[in-house]
Amino acid sequence: MDNFDHLILTSLQLNNKKTSEELGAEIGLSATAVQRRIKKLRELGVIEKEVAILNSNILGGYVTVIVDVTMVKGGTPVIDEFKKKALSHPEVQQCYYVAGEKDFILIITAKNMQRYEAITRELFLDDDNILKFTSNVTMQSVKMNLSIPI
């Protein structure tokens, strides 16, 4: 990857609806060259997904909770089983297996607190491998970004 690829990726992370012509004019390449590079970046898996980010305030009622999870014990089967459970819940937006005091940190977005309570039962309370979990309910999204600073 060269500087042009970095410029393309940086721009696409801010707005992936830009045309090849707009990107080319922005970084100094032809539209065809930009298209070739984007195609290659997709094939290599550098561009993993292209998604729409929805405004939960307009959709109404959603709650985002950051959850710290501590397991009773480690071990590959226990960790892998919890990863599968997290992957199976569409409300789990992000799941990080972390080093330190906690074992996992999850970002969960639920329709309302009643749904979040049900998720806690499904993911945490009914799992004997979980020692404890701590819920941090967000009051306001000050910054939400999934871009990688290139």
PASEBA-1860 file (N, C-alpha, C; in nm, 3 decimals):
! residues 150
1> MDNFDHLI> 0.084/-0.119/0.000/0.000/0.000/0.000/0.088/0.124/0.000 ~ 0.048/0.219/-0.079/0.124/0.343/-0.086/0.039/0.459/-0.033 ~ 0.092/0.580/-0.050/0.025/0.698/0.003/-0.113/0.719/-0.062 ~ -0.126/0.689/-0.191/-0.256/0.704/-0.256/-0.360/0.611/-0.193 ~ -0.320/0.487/-0.163/-0.413/0.395/-0.096/-0.454/0.450/0.040 ~ -0.359/0.505/0.113/-0.390/0.564/0.244/-0.487/0.680/0.230 ~ -0.466/0.764/0.130/-0.556/0.878/0.108/-0.696/0.830/0.071 ~ -0.704/0.728/-0.014/-0.834/0.673/-0.051/-0.905/0.618/0.072
9> LTSLQLNN> -0.835/0.540/0.152/-0.895/0.480/0.271/-0.941/0.586/0.371 ~ -0.859/0.687/0.391/-0.894/0.795/0.484/-1.022/0.865/0.437 ~ -1.029/0.894/0.309/-1.147/0.962/0.255/-1.271/0.874/0.261 ~ -1.257/0.747/0.224/-1.372/0.656/0.226/-1.427/0.634/0.367 ~ -1.340/0.639/0.468/-1.388/0.622/0.605/-1.477/0.737/0.647 ~ -1.456/0.853/0.589/-1.540/0.969/0.621/-1.669/0.970/0.540 ~ -1.659/0.923/0.413/-1.776/0.924/0.326/-1.752/0.825/0.212 ~ -1.809/0.707/0.222/-1.786/0.607/0.118/-1.882/0.623/-0.001
17> KKTSEELG> -1.958/0.729/-0.003/-2.048/0.757/-0.115/-1.981/0.844/-0.221 ~ -1.857/0.886/-0.196/-1.787/0.968/-0.296/-1.765/0.887/-0.422 ~ -1.780/0.952/-0.535/-1.756/0.885/-0.662/-1.606/0.872/-0.685 ~ -1.570/0.786/-0.779/-1.429/0.771/-0.816/-1.373/0.902/-0.871 ~ -1.458/0.976/-0.941/-1.416/1.105/-0.995/-1.384/1.203/-0.882 ~ -1.472/1.208/-0.782/-1.449/1.298/-0.668/-1.322/1.258/-0.592 ~ -1.306/1.130/-0.567/-1.186/1.084/-0.497/-1.061/1.114/-0.578 ~ -1.068/1.088/-0.707/-0.952/1.114/-0.793/-0.912/1.260/-0.790
25> AEIGLSAT> -1.010/1.349/-0.801/-0.981/1.492/-0.796/-0.922/1.533/-0.661 ~ -0.970/1.469/-0.557/-0.925/1.500/-0.421/-0.779/1.460/-0.399 ~ -0.739/1.345/-0.454/-0.604/1.293/-0.423/-0.507/1.298/-0.540 ~ -0.555/1.334/-0.658/-0.465/1.349/-0.772/-0.445/1.223/-0.855 ~ -0.551/1.143/-0.869/-0.547/1.025/-0.955/-0.667/1.027/-1.048 ~ -0.660/0.949/-1.155/-0.775/0.936/-1.244/-0.882/0.851/-1.176 ~ -1.005/0.866/-1.221/-1.116/0.788/-1.166/-1.092/0.639/-1.186 ~ -1.035/0.602/-1.301/-1.007/0.461/-1.329/-0.903/0.405/-1.232
33> AVQRRIKK> -0.800/0.483/-1.205/-0.697/0.439/-1.111/-0.755/0.422/-0.970 ~ -0.844/0.512/-0.932/-0.909/0.502/-0.801/-0.994/0.376/-0.794 ~ -1.070/0.350/-0.899/-1.155/0.230/-0.903/-1.071/0.103/-0.890 ~ -0.959/0.097/-0.964/-0.870/-0.020/-0.957/-0.818/-0.040/-0.815 ~ -0.777/0.068/-0.753/-0.721/0.060/-0.618/-0.827/0.016/-0.516 ~ -0.948/0.071/-0.528/-1.055/0.032/-0.436/-1.089/-0.115/-0.454 ~ -1.096/-0.160/-0.578/-1.124/-0.301/-0.605/-1.018/-0.390/-0.540 ~ -0.892/-0.352/-0.553/-0.782/-0.430/-0.494/-0.790/-0.428/-0.341
41> LRELGVIE> -0.821/-0.312/-0.283/-0.832/-0.301/-0.138/-0.946/-0.389/-0.084 ~ -1.053/-0.400/-0.160/-1.163/-0.489/-0.122/-1.120/-0.635/-0.132 ~ -1.055/-0.670/-0.242/-1.010/-0.809/-0.262/-0.911/-0.852/-0.154 ~ -0.824/-0.761/-0.111/-0.725/-0.791/-0.008/-0.787/-0.797/0.132 ~ -0.910/-0.751/0.144/-0.976/-0.750/0.275/-0.943/-0.628/0.358 ~ -0.870/-0.533/0.300/-0.842/-0.408/0.373/-0.973/-0.334/0.396 ~ -1.055/-0.327/0.293/-1.192/-0.275/0.308/-1.277/-0.397/0.337 ~ -1.315/-0.412/0.463/-1.386/-0.531/0.507/-1.536/-0.522/0.485
49> KEVAILNS> -1.593/-0.405/0.517/-1.737/-0.384/0.504/-1.762/-0.239/0.467 ~ -1.876/-0.217/0.403/-1.924/-0.082/0.375/-2.068/-0.079/0.422 ~ -2.094/0.000/0.526/-2.224/-0.004/0.591/-2.283/0.137/0.605 ~ -2.413/0.142/0.630/-2.480/0.267/0.662/-2.483/0.281/0.814 ~ -2.450/0.397/0.864/-2.457/0.424/1.008/-2.587/0.499/1.034 ~ -2.673/0.438/1.114/-2.805/0.494/1.140/-2.803/0.586/1.262 ~ -2.893/0.683/1.262/-2.906/0.775/1.373/-3.010/0.720/1.470 ~ -2.963/0.666/1.583/-3.054/0.603/1.679/-3.148/0.705/1.744
57> NILGGYVT> -3.108/0.832/1.749/-3.196/0.934/1.806/-3.321/0.953/1.720 ~ -3.303/0.950/1.590/-3.418/0.966/1.500/-3.505/0.841/1.503 ~ -3.442/0.724/1.512/-3.518/0.599/1.518/-3.592/0.585/1.651 ~ -3.540/0.648/1.756/-3.609/0.659/1.883/-3.596/0.542/1.978 ~ -3.572/0.576/2.103/-3.582/0.479/2.211/-3.463/0.390/2.237 ~ -3.362/0.392/2.154/-3.250/0.299/2.171/-3.160/0.341/2.286 ~ -3.103/0.241/2.351/-3.010/0.264/2.461/-2.880/0.191/2.428 ~ -2.768/0.258/2.452/-2.637/0.197/2.430/-2.573/0.175/2.566
65> VIVDVTMV> -2.523/0.053/2.586/-2.464/0.015/2.713/-2.325/-0.043/2.687 ~ -2.228/0.004/2.766/-2.092/-0.050/2.760/-2.079/-0.145/2.878 ~ -2.046/-0.270/2.848/-2.048/-0.374/2.951/-1.909/-0.435/2.968 ~ -1.863/-0.435/3.093/-1.739/-0.505/3.130/-1.777/-0.643/3.180 ~ -1.708/-0.745/3.130/-1.739/-0.883/3.169/-1.615/-0.948/3.227 ~ -1.632/-1.011/3.344/-1.524/-1.086/3.407/-1.567/-1.232/3.417 ~ -1.482/-1.320/3.363/-1.512/-1.463/3.364/-1.462/-1.525/3.495 ~ -1.525/-1.635/3.537/-1.482/-1.709/3.655/-1.345/-1.770/3.630
73> KGGTPVID> -1.331/-1.829/3.511/-1.205/-1.890/3.473/-1.186/-1.870/3.324 ~ -1.062/-1.886/3.281/-1.032/-1.870/3.139/-1.037/-2.004/3.069 ~ -0.951/-2.018/2.973/-0.945/-2.141/2.896/-1.013/-2.122/2.761 ~ -0.956/-2.184/2.662/-1.005/-2.169/2.526/-1.153/-2.203/2.510 ~ -1.202/-2.316/2.562/-1.345/-2.347/2.541/-1.439/-2.242/2.601 ~ -1.406/-2.192/2.719/-1.491/-2.092/2.787/-1.491/-1.961/2.708 ~ -1.373/-1.917/2.668/-1.361/-1.792/2.594/-1.430/-1.803/2.458 ~ -1.403/-1.913/2.388/-1.464/-1.932/2.255/-1.616/-1.941/2.263
81> EFKKKALS> -1.669/-2.004/2.367/-1.814/-2.014/2.382/-1.877/-1.876/2.403 ~ -1.811/-1.792/2.485/-1.866/-1.659/2.506/-1.858/-1.575/2.378 ~ -1.749/-1.589/2.304/-1.738/-1.518/2.176/-1.854/-1.556/2.084 ~ -1.887/-1.684/2.078/-1.999/-1.730/1.994/-2.130/-1.667/2.038 ~ -2.152/-1.663/2.170/-2.276/-1.603/2.220/-2.284/-1.455/2.183 ~ -2.173/-1.384/2.197/-2.171/-1.242/2.163/-2.198/-1.222/2.014 ~ -2.136/-1.305/1.931/-2.157/-1.295/1.787/-2.301/-1.324/1.746 ~ -2.370/-1.406/1.823/-2.506/-1.446/1.787/-2.611/-1.341/1.821
89> HPEVQQCY> -2.577/-1.240/1.898/-2.673/-1.136/1.937/-2.656/-1.013/1.849 ~ -2.758/-0.978/1.772/-2.746/-0.861/1.684/-2.730/-0.730/1.762 ~ -2.775/-0.727/1.887/-2.762/-0.605/1.967/-2.618/-0.580/2.012 ~ -2.535/-0.683/2.012/-2.393/-0.665/2.047/-2.326/-0.602/1.925 ~ -2.298/-0.473/1.936/-2.239/-0.399/1.826/-2.089/-0.423/1.815 ~ -2.025/-0.432/1.929/-1.881/-0.455/1.933/-1.852/-0.545/2.052 ~ -1.753/-0.632/2.034/-1.712/-0.722/2.143/-1.560/-0.731/2.137 ~ -1.496/-0.697/2.247/-1.351/-0.700/2.255/-1.308/-0.799/2.363
97> YVAGEKDF> -1.221/-0.891/2.328/-1.156/-0.979/2.424/-1.031/-0.903/2.465 ~ -1.018/-0.870/2.594/-0.915/-0.776/2.637/-0.823/-0.836/2.743 ~ -0.705/-0.778/2.752/-0.611/-0.812/2.858/-0.635/-0.713/2.973 ~ -0.611/-0.757/3.095/-0.631/-0.669/3.211/-0.728/-0.731/3.309 ~ -0.790/-0.647/3.391/-0.882/-0.694/3.494/-1.006/-0.761/3.436 ~ -1.056/-0.709/3.328/-1.177/-0.763/3.265/-1.137/-0.859/3.154 ~ -1.230/-0.944/3.114/-1.204/-1.037/3.006/-1.263/-0.990/2.873 ~ -1.380/-0.926/2.880/-1.446/-0.877/2.760/-1.503/-0.739/2.788
105> ILIITAKN> -1.510/-0.659/2.682/-1.584/-0.533/2.685/-1.677/-0.536/2.566 ~ -1.806/-0.514/2.592/-1.907/-0.517/2.486/-1.975/-0.382/2.475 ~ -2.009/-0.347/2.352/-2.094/-0.232/2.326/-2.226/-0.290/2.276 ~ -2.332/-0.265/2.351/-2.462/-0.322/2.319/-2.561/-0.209/2.295 ~ -2.635/-0.218/2.185/-2.743/-0.122/2.158/-2.873/-0.200/2.153 ~ -2.964/-0.163/2.243/-3.093/-0.233/2.255/-3.207/-0.134/2.232 ~ -3.320/-0.187/2.189/-3.437/-0.105/2.161/-3.482/-0.026/2.284 ~ -3.469/-0.087/2.401/-3.508/-0.021/2.525/-3.444/-0.097/2.642
113> MQRYEAIT> -3.466/-0.049/2.763/-3.405/-0.113/2.880/-3.464/-0.252/2.906 ~ -3.588/-0.273/2.870/-3.647/-0.406/2.888/-3.575/-0.508/2.800 ~ -3.544/-0.469/2.677/-3.470/-0.560/2.589/-3.328/-0.579/2.642 ~ -3.266/-0.473/2.693/-3.131/-0.488/2.749/-3.133/-0.586/2.867 ~ -3.236/-0.577/2.950/-3.246/-0.669/3.064/-3.255/-0.814/3.015 ~ -3.329/-0.838/2.909/-3.339/-0.973/2.852/-3.203/-1.019/2.798 ~ -3.131/-0.927/2.736/-2.997/-0.961/2.684/-2.904/-0.998/2.798 ~ -2.914/-0.928/2.912/-2.827/-0.962/3.026/-2.854/-1.103/3.074
121> RELFLDDD> -2.979/-1.145/3.070/-3.012/-1.283/3.109/-2.951/-1.382/3.009 ~ -2.969/-1.354/2.881/-2.921/-1.444/2.777/-2.769/-1.455/2.774 ~ -2.702/-1.340/2.789/-2.556/-1.340/2.777/-2.482/-1.363/2.908 ~ -2.533/-1.309/3.018/-2.454/-1.306/3.140/-2.511/-1.388/3.256 ~ -2.635/-1.361/3.292/-2.691/-1.421/3.414/-2.706/-1.572/3.405 ~ -2.734/-1.624/3.287/-2.752/-1.768/3.272/-2.623/-1.841/3.239 ~ -2.508/-1.773/3.249/-2.378/-1.832/3.214/-2.296/-1.850/3.342 ~ -2.275/-1.974/3.382/-2.199/-2.003/3.504/-2.052/-1.965/3.493
129> NILKFTSN> -2.003/-1.940/3.373/-1.863/-1.902/3.354/-1.838/-1.753/3.376 ~ -1.945/-1.677/3.398/-1.930/-1.533/3.419/-1.935/-1.503/3.568 ~ -1.827/-1.442/3.616/-1.819/-1.403/3.757/-1.905/-1.279/3.782 ~ -1.886/-1.177/3.696/-1.965/-1.055/3.711/-1.961/-0.975/3.582 ~ -2.057/-0.885/3.570/-2.059/-0.790/3.459/-2.106/-0.656/3.513 ~ -2.054/-0.550/3.453/-2.089/-0.415/3.493/-2.143/-0.341/3.373 ~ -2.262/-0.283/3.390/-2.326/-0.209/3.282/-2.303/-0.059/3.300 ~ -2.261/0.006/3.193/-2.244/0.150/3.190/-2.338/0.204/3.083
137> VTMQSVKM> -2.449/0.263/3.124/-2.549/0.314/3.030/-2.504/0.451/2.981 ~ -2.498/0.466/2.849/-2.455/0.594/2.794/-2.567/0.696/2.803 ~ -2.530/0.819/2.832/-2.627/0.928/2.838/-2.625/1.008/2.709 ~ -2.507/1.015/2.645/-2.495/1.090/2.521/-2.375/1.036/2.445 ~ -2.389/1.024/2.315/-2.277/0.985/2.231/-2.202/1.112/2.193 ~ -2.087/1.132/2.256/-2.008/1.252/2.230/-1.927/1.234/2.102 ~ -1.872/1.115/2.084/-1.799/1.082/1.961/-1.814/0.935/1.936 ~ -1.856/0.903/1.814/-1.867/0.763/1.774/-1.800/0.751/1.638
145> NLSIPI> -1.698/0.669/1.633/-1.619/0.661/1.512/-1.557/0.524/1.503 ~ -1.561/0.463/1.388/-1.496/0.335/1.368/-1.379/0.346/1.272 ~ -1.343/0.468/1.235/-1.234/0.484/1.140/-1.099/0.460/1.207 ~ -1.005/0.414/1.124/-0.869/0.389/1.170/-0.783/0.507/1.124 ~ -0.713/0.574/1.215/-0.628/0.687/1.173/-0.509/0.636/1.092 ~ -0.511/0.663/0.962/-0.405/0.613/0.873/-0.303/0.723/0.850
END
